[in-house]
Amino acid sequence: MNQNTSLLLLSDYAAQIADTDVLDPADIGPILQGIFGEVGGIMSTAKKHIREKSAYPGFKLAAEEEFGDTLWYLAALCRRLNLSLDELFVEATSSEGFRAVGSASDTVEGAFAHVAIPMSTDSVDTTLFRLGRSTAALLESAPERAKIVGFAGDYLHALHAAKLTFADVARSNLRKARGAFLEPQPEDLIDFDADFGIEEQLPRAFKIRVNQRDSGRSYLQWNGVFIGDPLTDNIADSDGYRFHDVFHLSYAAILHWSPVMRALIKHKRKSRPEYDETQDSGRAIVVEEGLTAWIFTRAKELNFFEDQEHISLGMLKTIGEFVAGYEVSKCSLKLWERAILEGYEVFRRLRAAQGGWIIGDRALRTIRYEPLEST
């Protein structure tokens, strides 16, 4: 990334987004379909904004995401056709209707060096109709360069009409794509309680016994002491939710976050009132429990993620919305995916055996299962 955080070059974006492209590099079909679909999303979002105005307060973020995903597919198309993304936009903005920047170091509305400002005062509807037509023109086996340039220009006009900033769109997309598809680097992993005393930290390593009694209730023991309340499934169709504490333990081990577990073992960070009030509070506990129950409902439809290596981006994005405003929002979606899949691996074994040991290691960010008989 360019060291000047106020400036993002298109070459920076193109280089850093490339690692997130896991589609067939020889097939442009899915890329063109992706562009078509994302432009449709832009139109749908703009329609809601125009129709509902203040009743649709999420317009800016939703539109920013749709424009960002469109840029992702455009970069992927350029990659497959050996085109330079930044040269493409320079060519697109060299035509009439754009005001040139003063120098290579300029930023345009916080956007990119070398990218000119659209001068058009056309309405959002008008610019979107043009964008739709130029998108349709790309739907051929090998779209001509001129058509791609035309699409890039119409994209900028539509983005400008929507009052969005190019750099914000690109940075947001880069953050989302890299967070969702790339394994986080060690230096990017955050330990949320490293600066607190051991009595206020989540355990660095833990081994928790889970045992189901004849009553059907599930019990947790940590260091020989029962923690939490005995649980049942609380539903007519028994589904194993009585073992759902494993998910909180997985968050603790892999994300280094779990207000629920902090409450269970009485390790809230009370030495700093702002943490106790905002991060470890009852509301944070409700958010974690609600999120866990929602994921569980989706997981039931997918055989509890058995034989799955990934979780849908849509589900991961919803998780990000759930935890917005809490410290765990700094964890990448990829790390969330790992915490969920590893947690459900342990859950399936607990459910099948009606109990076992849950073993977490925060240093390694892992969670695993051992049967009761082996200890």
C-alpha positions as CSV (number, residue, x, y, z in Angstrom):
1,M,0.0,0.0,0.0
2,N,1.2,3.5,-0.7
3,Q,2.6,4.9,2.5
4,N,0.5,8.1,2.2
5,T,-2.9,6.9,3.5
6,S,-4.6,9.9,1.8
7,L,-3.6,8.6,-1.6
8,L,-4.5,5.3,-3.1
9,L,-3.2,4.5,-6.6
10,L,-5.2,2.3,-8.9
11,S,-2.0,0.2,-9.3
12,D,-2.0,-0.3,-5.5
13,Y,-5.6,-1.5,-5.6
14,A,-5.0,-3.8,-8.6
15,A,-1.9,-5.4,-7.1
16,Q,-3.5,-6.0,-3.6
17,I,-6.8,-7.2,-4.9
18,A,-5.3,-9.8,-7.2
19,D,-4.6,-12.3,-4.4
20,T,-8.4,-12.4,-3.6
21,D,-9.2,-13.6,-7.2
22,V,-9.8,-17.4,-6.8
23,L,-11.8,-17.8,-10.0
24,D,-10.5,-19.5,-13.1
25,P,-7.9,-17.1,-14.7
26,A,-8.7,-18.4,-18.2
27,D,-12.5,-17.9,-18.0
28,I,-14.0,-14.4,-18.3
29,G,-17.6,-15.7,-18.4
30,P,-18.1,-15.6,-14.6
31,I,-16.3,-12.2,-14.5
32,L,-18.7,-10.6,-17.0
33,Q,-21.7,-12.2,-15.3
34,G,-20.3,-10.8,-12.0
35,I,-20.1,-7.2,-13.5
36,F,-23.6,-7.5,-14.8
37,G,-24.9,-8.7,-11.4
38,E,-23.1,-6.0,-9.4
39,V,-24.4,-3.2,-11.7
40,G,-27.8,-4.6,-11.2
41,G,-27.2,-4.3,-7.4
42,I,-26.1,-0.7,-7.9
43,M,-29.4,0.1,-9.7
44,S,-31.4,-1.6,-7.0
45,T,-29.7,0.3,-4.3
46,A,-30.0,3.6,-6.0
47,K,-33.7,2.9,-6.7
48,K,-34.3,2.4,-3.0
49,H,-32.4,5.6,-2.2
50,I,-34.5,7.6,-4.7
51,R,-37.8,6.1,-3.6
52,E,-37.4,5.9,0.1
53,K,-34.9,8.7,0.8
54,S,-34.3,8.9,4.6
55,A,-36.2,5.7,5.1
56,Y,-33.2,3.9,3.6
57,P,-30.4,5.2,5.8
58,G,-28.0,2.4,4.7
59,F,-27.8,3.7,1.1
60,K,-24.3,5.1,1.3
61,L,-22.7,1.9,2.7
62,A,-24.8,-0.4,0.5
63,A,-24.0,1.6,-2.7
64,E,-20.4,1.8,-1.7
65,E,-20.3,-1.9,-1.5
66,E,-22.0,-2.5,-4.8
67,F,-19.7,-0.1,-6.6
68,G,-16.7,-1.7,-4.9
69,D,-17.7,-5.2,-6.0
70,T,-18.1,-3.9,-9.5
71,L,-14.6,-2.5,-9.4
72,W,-13.3,-5.9,-8.2
73,Y,-14.8,-7.6,-11.2
74,L,-13.5,-4.9,-13.6
75,A,-10.0,-5.4,-12.1
76,A,-10.4,-9.2,-12.6
77,L,-11.5,-8.6,-16.2
78,C,-8.5,-6.5,-16.9
79,R,-6.3,-9.1,-15.3
80,R,-7.6,-11.8,-17.7
81,L,-7.3,-9.5,-20.8
82,N,-3.8,-8.2,-19.8
83,L,-5.1,-4.7,-19.5
84,S,-3.8,-2.1,-17.0
85,L,-6.6,-1.0,-14.7
86,D,-5.0,2.5,-14.1
87,E,-4.3,3.0,-17.8
88,L,-7.9,2.0,-18.5
89,F,-9.3,4.7,-16.3
90,V,-6.8,7.3,-17.5
91,E,-8.1,6.6,-21.1
92,A,-11.7,6.7,-19.9
93,T,-11.3,10.1,-18.3
94,S,-9.3,11.7,-21.1
95,S,-12.6,12.2,-23.0
96,E,-15.0,15.1,-22.8
97,G,-16.9,15.3,-19.6
98,F,-14.0,15.0,-17.2
99,R,-11.9,17.7,-15.6
100,A,-8.2,16.8,-15.5
101,V,-6.2,16.8,-12.3
102,G,-3.3,19.2,-11.8
103,S,-0.5,16.8,-11.2
104,A,0.4,13.2,-10.6
105,S,0.4,13.8,-6.9
106,D,-3.2,15.2,-6.8
107,T,-6.1,13.3,-5.4
108,V,-9.5,13.8,-6.8
109,E,-12.2,14.0,-4.1
110,G,-9.9,11.8,-2.1
111,A,-9.8,9.4,-5.1
112,F,-6.8,8.4,-7.2
113,A,-3.9,10.2,-8.7
114,H,-4.3,10.6,-12.5
115,V,-8.1,10.0,-12.4
116,A,-10.1,13.1,-13.5
117,I,-13.4,14.4,-12.0
118,P,-16.6,13.9,-13.9
119,M,-18.1,17.3,-14.7
120,S,-21.6,16.0,-15.6
121,T,-24.6,17.2,-13.6
122,D,-26.7,14.3,-14.9
123,S,-29.1,12.7,-12.5
124,V,-28.4,9.3,-10.9
125,D,-31.1,7.7,-13.1
126,T,-29.5,9.0,-16.3
127,T,-26.0,7.9,-15.3
128,L,-27.3,4.5,-14.3
129,F,-29.0,4.0,-17.6
130,R,-25.8,4.7,-19.4
131,L,-23.9,2.4,-17.1
132,G,-26.5,-0.4,-17.8
133,R,-26.1,0.0,-21.5
134,S,-22.3,-0.1,-21.4
135,T,-22.5,-3.1,-19.1
136,A,-24.7,-5.0,-21.6
137,A,-22.2,-4.1,-24.3
138,L,-19.5,-6.1,-22.4
139,L,-21.5,-9.4,-22.6
140,E,-19.6,-11.1,-25.4
141,S,-16.9,-13.7,-25.5
142,A,-14.1,-11.1,-25.8
143,P,-15.2,-7.5,-25.2
144,E,-13.3,-4.9,-27.1
145,R,-11.0,-2.5,-25.3
146,A,-13.1,0.5,-26.3
147,K,-16.2,-1.0,-24.7
148,I,-14.3,-1.6,-21.5
149,V,-13.0,2.0,-21.5
150,G,-16.6,3.2,-22.1
151,F,-17.8,1.1,-19.2
152,A,-15.1,2.6,-16.9
153,G,-16.1,6.1,-17.8
154,D,-19.8,5.4,-17.2
155,Y,-18.9,3.8,-13.9
156,L,-17.1,7.0,-12.8
157,H,-20.1,9.2,-13.8
158,A,-22.5,7.0,-11.9
159,L,-20.3,6.9,-8.9
160,H,-20.0,10.7,-9.0
161,A,-23.8,11.1,-9.4
162,A,-24.3,8.9,-6.3
163,K,-22.0,11.3,-4.4
164,L,-19.5,8.6,-3.5
165,T,-15.8,8.9,-3.3
166,F,-13.7,6.6,-5.5
167,A,-11.0,6.0,-2.9
168,D,-13.5,5.2,-0.2
169,V,-15.2,2.7,-2.5
170,A,-11.8,1.0,-3.4
171,R,-10.4,1.0,0.1
172,S,-13.6,-0.5,1.5
173,N,-13.7,-3.2,-1.2
174,L,-10.0,-4.0,-0.7
175,R,-10.5,-4.3,3.1
176,K,-13.6,-6.6,2.6
177,A,-12.1,-8.8,-0.1
178,R,-8.7,-9.3,1.6
179,G,-10.4,-9.9,5.0
180,A,-12.8,-12.4,3.5
181,F,-10.5,-14.4,1.3
182,L,-7.0,-14.2,2.6
183,E,-5.6,-15.7,5.8
184,P,-4.7,-12.9,8.2
185,Q,-1.0,-12.2,8.8
186,P,0.3,-12.7,12.3
187,E,1.0,-9.0,12.7
188,D,-2.7,-8.3,11.9
189,L,-4.1,-10.5,14.6
190,I,-5.3,-8.6,17.7
191,D,-5.1,-9.8,21.3
192,F,-7.9,-7.9,23.0
193,D,-6.8,-8.4,26.6
194,A,-3.1,-8.6,26.4
195,D,-2.7,-5.4,28.4
196,F,-4.8,-6.6,31.3
197,G,-3.9,-8.7,34.3
198,I,-4.2,-12.5,34.1
199,E,-7.3,-12.4,36.3
200,E,-9.1,-10.3,33.6
201,Q,-7.8,-12.2,30.6
202,L,-9.6,-15.0,28.8
203,P,-7.5,-18.2,29.6
204,R,-4.4,-18.5,27.4
205,A,-5.1,-22.3,27.2
206,F,-8.1,-24.1,28.5
207,K,-9.5,-27.7,28.8
208,I,-13.2,-27.8,29.6
209,R,-15.2,-30.9,30.3
210,V,-18.6,-31.2,28.7
211,N,-20.8,-34.0,30.1
212,Q,-24.5,-34.8,29.4
213,R,-26.4,-36.4,32.2
214,D,-29.4,-38.8,32.1
215,S,-31.6,-35.7,32.4
216,G,-30.5,-34.6,29.0
217,R,-28.8,-31.5,30.4
218,S,-25.3,-30.5,29.4
219,Y,-22.8,-29.4,32.1
220,L,-19.5,-27.5,31.8
221,Q,-16.5,-27.9,34.1
222,W,-13.4,-25.8,34.1
223,N,-10.6,-26.8,36.4
224,G,-13.0,-29.1,38.1
225,V,-15.5,-26.3,38.9
226,F,-18.9,-26.2,37.2
227,I,-19.5,-23.0,35.2
228,G,-22.7,-21.7,33.7
229,D,-26.1,-23.3,33.9
230,P,-27.0,-26.8,32.8
231,L,-28.4,-26.6,29.3
232,T,-31.0,-28.4,27.2
233,D,-31.9,-27.8,23.6
234,N,-34.9,-25.7,24.5
235,I,-36.7,-26.9,21.3
236,A,-39.0,-29.8,20.5
237,D,-36.8,-31.1,17.7
238,S,-33.6,-32.0,19.6
239,D,-30.7,-30.5,17.6
240,G,-27.8,-30.4,20.1
241,Y,-28.0,-26.7,21.0
242,R,-27.3,-27.8,24.6
243,F,-23.6,-28.0,23.5
244,H,-23.6,-24.5,22.0
245,D,-21.1,-23.2,24.6
246,V,-18.4,-24.7,22.3
247,F,-19.0,-21.8,20.0
248,H,-18.3,-19.2,22.6
249,L,-15.1,-21.2,23.5
250,S,-14.1,-21.2,19.8
251,Y,-14.5,-17.4,19.7
252,A,-12.3,-17.1,22.8
253,A,-9.6,-19.4,21.4
254,I,-9.5,-18.1,17.8
255,L,-10.9,-14.6,17.9
256,H,-9.7,-13.8,21.4
257,W,-13.2,-12.5,22.1
258,S,-16.2,-13.8,24.1
259,P,-18.1,-11.6,26.5
260,V,-20.1,-14.7,27.3
261,M,-17.1,-16.7,28.4
262,R,-15.8,-13.7,30.4
263,A,-19.0,-13.6,32.3
264,L,-19.0,-17.4,32.9
265,I,-15.6,-17.4,34.4
266,K,-15.8,-13.9,36.0
267,H,-12.9,-12.4,34.0
268,K,-14.5,-9.1,32.9
269,R,-12.1,-6.3,32.5
270,K,-13.3,-4.2,35.4
271,S,-10.0,-2.4,35.9
272,R,-10.9,-0.2,32.9
273,P,-14.6,0.9,33.2
274,E,-14.9,1.7,29.5
275,Y,-14.2,-1.9,28.6
276,D,-16.4,-3.3,31.4
277,E,-19.2,-1.0,30.2
278,T,-19.0,-1.3,26.4
279,Q,-17.1,-4.5,25.6
280,D,-18.0,-6.9,28.4
281,S,-21.5,-5.7,29.2
282,G,-24.8,-7.3,29.1
283,R,-25.5,-5.9,25.7
284,A,-22.3,-7.4,24.3
285,I,-23.3,-10.8,25.8
286,V,-26.7,-10.5,24.1
287,V,-25.1,-9.7,20.8
288,E,-22.8,-12.8,21.1
289,E,-25.7,-15.1,22.1
290,G,-27.9,-13.7,19.4
291,L,-25.2,-14.1,16.7
292,T,-24.5,-17.6,17.8
293,A,-28.1,-18.6,17.7
294,W,-28.5,-17.1,14.2
295,I,-25.4,-18.9,12.9
296,F,-26.8,-22.2,14.4
297,T,-30.1,-21.8,12.6
298,R,-28.2,-21.4,9.3
299,A,-25.8,-24.2,10.2
300,K,-28.7,-26.7,10.7
301,E,-29.7,-26.1,7.1
302,L,-26.2,-27.1,6.0
303,N,-25.7,-30.2,8.1
304,F,-23.7,-28.1,10.7
305,F,-21.1,-27.3,8.0
306,E,-19.9,-30.9,7.7
307,D,-17.4,-31.3,4.8
308,Q,-17.5,-27.5,4.2
309,E,-14.3,-25.6,3.7
310,H,-15.9,-22.2,3.5
311,I,-18.8,-20.1,4.7
312,S,-20.8,-18.0,2.3
313,L,-19.6,-14.4,2.0
314,G,-23.2,-13.3,2.6
315,M,-23.2,-15.0,6.0
316,L,-19.8,-13.5,6.9
317,K,-21.0,-10.0,6.0
318,T,-24.0,-10.4,8.2
319,I,-21.7,-11.4,11.1
320,G,-19.7,-8.3,10.5
321,E,-22.9,-6.2,10.8
322,F,-23.9,-8.0,14.0
323,V,-20.6,-7.1,15.7
324,A,-20.2,-3.6,14.4
325,G,-19.1,-1.3,17.2
326,Y,-17.4,-4.0,19.3
327,E,-13.7,-4.8,19.4
328,V,-14.2,-8.1,17.6
329,S,-15.2,-6.1,14.5
330,K,-11.4,-5.7,14.0
331,C,-11.1,-9.4,13.3
332,S,-11.1,-10.4,9.6
333,L,-14.0,-12.3,8.1
334,K,-11.6,-15.1,7.3
335,L,-10.7,-15.4,11.0
336,W,-14.4,-15.6,11.7
337,E,-14.8,-18.3,9.2
338,R,-12.0,-20.3,10.9
339,A,-13.6,-19.9,14.3
340,I,-17.0,-21.0,13.1
341,L,-15.8,-24.0,11.1
342,E,-13.4,-25.3,13.8
343,G,-16.1,-24.7,16.5
344,Y,-18.6,-26.7,14.5
345,E,-16.1,-29.5,14.0
346,V,-15.9,-29.8,17.8
347,F,-19.6,-29.4,18.1
348,R,-20.4,-32.3,15.8
349,R,-18.2,-34.6,17.8
350,L,-19.6,-33.4,21.1
351,R,-23.1,-34.0,19.8
352,A,-22.3,-37.5,18.5
353,A,-20.6,-38.6,21.7
354,Q,-22.9,-36.7,24.1
355,G,-19.9,-35.0,25.7
356,G,-16.1,-34.7,25.7
357,W,-13.3,-32.3,26.3
358,I,-13.0,-28.9,24.6
359,I,-9.3,-27.9,24.3
360,G,-8.5,-24.3,23.3
361,D,-5.1,-22.7,22.7
362,R,-5.1,-18.9,22.2
363,A,-1.5,-18.7,21.2
364,L,-2.1,-21.1,18.3
365,R,-5.7,-19.9,17.8
366,T,-7.0,-23.4,17.8
367,I,-9.8,-25.4,19.3
368,R,-10.1,-29.2,19.3
369,Y,-12.0,-32.1,20.7
370,E,-10.9,-35.1,22.9
371,P,-13.3,-37.9,24.1
372,L,-13.9,-38.2,27.8
373,E,-12.5,-41.8,27.7
374,S,-9.0,-40.6,26.7
375,T,-8.5,-38.6,29.9
